[in-house]
Amino acid sequence: MGKFEGKVAVVTGGTSGIGLQAAQQFVNEGAYVFITGRRQSELDSAVKLIGKNVTGVQGDISNLADLDHLYEVVKKEKGHLDILFANAGLGSMLPLGEITEEHYYKTFDVNVKGTIFTVQKALSLFPDKVGSIILTGSTAGSIGDPAFSVYGASKAAVRQLIRSWILDLKGTGIRINVLSPGFVHTPAYDELFGEAKNHVLEHAKTITPLGRVGTVEDIANAVMFLASNDSSYVNGIELFVDGGTAQI
């Protein structure tokens, strides 16, 4: 019997990278998973890859109507929710002096507004107010990165949110934690850095104490820990899965 046998999970941003790997591992451990993505073609491909016990729901987490639709599907198909991995996010690079209003709103609408309402709209689906919520943060929320200030600020906000949320949920059995990856080679890196990605990843190895770049499996394994009863007394933390980068 798998660790999540009979459990229902939602993974936002579940069509590639960390979200897709986590969704696959949830299913492998017995859960039924709902994944979201903005592009239908990528969503269809992810559902096909996972293969069983999965429903894809197209949507953008910064659109509240899309979130309402997501949870309507969850309620209709399964009636409740046990695990929420609020993973969807985005980032782009602009240095101070070139930051635009569009850049700010695009980043904060998804990473902060989208995360807030992804969590808030899910609460009524947790049976008996018991469950685990994991938010994707980033080492960028704790350390400086050139041209990445707006993204870093959005992830710092995500970490701060749960400090208050665990008090708002005091007395319930819902735990909320942040998982902050370091350098992890995902399709988002290819899109962000383009032809420079190999240089960035090689540089990342030199500044990471473990001397390597993380894998999506590294991050998904930590998600499994925070989602499971193995972390039943873990609440409100930021778990860095970064090879030590943010600790030096």
N, C-alpha and C positions, 0 to 999 in steps of 0.2 A: 504494500500500500504506500502511495506517495505521500510526501509531507503535506500536500495541500489537497488531499482527496476530498471531493465534495465542496471545495471552496470556489467562490466566484471572484474573479479579479478583473479590474479595468487597468489597462496600460495605455496612457495617451502617448502619442508619438511612437506608436508600436510598429511602424512599417520598416524600420531599418536600425542598424546600430544597436545601442544599448537596449532600447525599447523592444526591438524584435527578439533579441537574445533572451531578455527577461520573460517575454511572453512565451517563447518556446520552452524555457525551463519551468515556468508555472504549469504549462500543459503536461510536460514530462513528469511532473510531480503530482498530477491528478486534478489540477484545477481546470475550470472552464474560464476562458479568457475573452474579454471584449477588447479589441484594439482600435485605436483611432489613427487617422492620418488625413492630411489635407488633399492628397491626390488619389483619386479612385484607382488608377492603374497600379500604383505602388501598394495600395491597400489590398487589392485583389491578389497581387503577387505574394504579399506577406501571408495572407490567409491560406493560400495554396501551399506555401512552404511549411507553415505550421501543421496543416493537414487535418487536424481534428480538434474538437472541443474549442472552437474559436469562432467569433463573429466579428466582422469588420464593420465599423461605423464611420462613414466619411464625415469629416468636420474640422473646423478650426477652433481651437480652445479659446481664442480671443472673441469669438462670436457666441454670445450667451444663448442664442436660439439653437446653435449647434450642440452646446452642452446639454440643453434641455432635451433635445432629441436623443442624444447618447443615453441619458439616464432613463428616458422613456423606454428605449429598446431593452436596457438591462432589466428594468422592472417588469416589462412584458414577458421577456424570455425566461428570467430566472427569479424575479421577485425580490432579490436582495443582493447585497454586495458585502464581501468580507475583506478584500484587499484593494487598495487604490495605489497605483504607481503613477503619480503625476509627473511624467517624464518629458512631455512635449516642451520644447523651447527652441530658441534660435539666437544667433549672434552674428554680428558683422563688425568689421574693424574700421574705425575712424578716429584719428588723433584729435586732441584738443585743438581748436582752431578750424576744424572741418566738420564738427558735429552738426547735424541738421535736425530740425524738428521732426522730420519724417523718420530719421534713424532712431531718435529717442522714443517716439510713440510706437514704432514697429516693435522695438525690443521690449519695452515695458508692457505693451498691450498683451503680448504673448507670455512673457516670462513672469510677470507679476500679476496683472489683472487676470490673465488666463488661469494661472495657478490658484489664485484666490477663489475664483468661482468654480473651478474644477473640484476643489475640495468642498466648498460650501454647499454646492448643489448635490453632492454625493451623500451628505451626512444622513439624510432621511432613509437611505437604503441600507444602512448598517443595522443588522438585527440586534435588538437589545443593546444598542450603542456599544458594540464590541467589534474591534477590527484593527487593521494596521494600515496607515497611510504613509507612503514614502514620497518625498519630493526630490527631484533632481536639482542639486545645487551645482557648485563648481569651485575649484580652488581659486578661480578668478575673483570670487567674492571675498577672499581673504588676503590675497597677495596682488601686487601690481603687475600689470601687463601693458606694454605700450599699445596705444590705439584701441584698447579694449575696456575703457573706463565705463561706458554706458552698460555694456554687458555685465561687467563685474559688479556694478552697482545694483543691477537687477537681481543678480544671484545673492548678493549680500541681503537684499530685501527679502528674498525667499527664506534665507536662514532666520532672519529676524521675525518673520511672521509666526513661526512655530513656537517661539518663546511665549507669545501671548496665547496662541491657540491651545497649548496644553493646559493653560489656566482656564480658558473658556470651556474646555472639555473635562475639567477636573471632576472626578467622581464617576466618569464613564469608563468604559473599557477600550476606548479608541486611543491608540497610540499614534503619534505623528513624529517622524524623524526625517532628517535631510541626509541624503547621500551625495557627497561631493567628489566627483572623479577628478583626476589630474589629466595628464596627457594620455589620451586613448585614441587609437587610430580607428575612426569611423567614417562613413561616407560624408558626414558633416565636415570633417577635416579636409577632404578632397575638394569640397565646394568652397570652403573658407579660404584655403591657402593655394589652391590650384597647382601650378607647376612648382611652387615653392614647398609643397607639402613634405617631400623627402628631406629637404634641408631642415625644416621645422622639426620633423620627427627625430632626425639624427641629433639635433641640438637638444631636444627634450631628453634624450638618453643621457647626455652629459651632465644635465642639471638635476636628474632624478637620483636620489640616493640608491635605489635598487638597480639603477643602470639600465633600465629598459622602459619602453612605452607599455602602458596597460592594454589589456584586451577587453573586448566586450564581455567575455566570460568572467574576467576578474570583477567587473562591476555587477553583472547579473548575479554572481554568487553572493555578493554583499546584499543585493536586493532580497534574495531568498532568505538570508539571515534576518533582516529587518521585518520581513513579512511574516515570519514564522513564529511559533511559540518559543523558539530558541532565544528570542530577544524579548520575552514577555515582560521583563522589567526595565526595558530600554525605552525611554520616552524623552523627546525634545532634544536629542543630540544631533550634532553634525558629524557624520562618519566620513572621514577622508579616505578615499581609496585611490591613492595617488603615488604610491611608492615612496612616500615621505616628503614629497616636494613642498607641501605647505608647512612643514614642520621645521624648516631650516631658514 
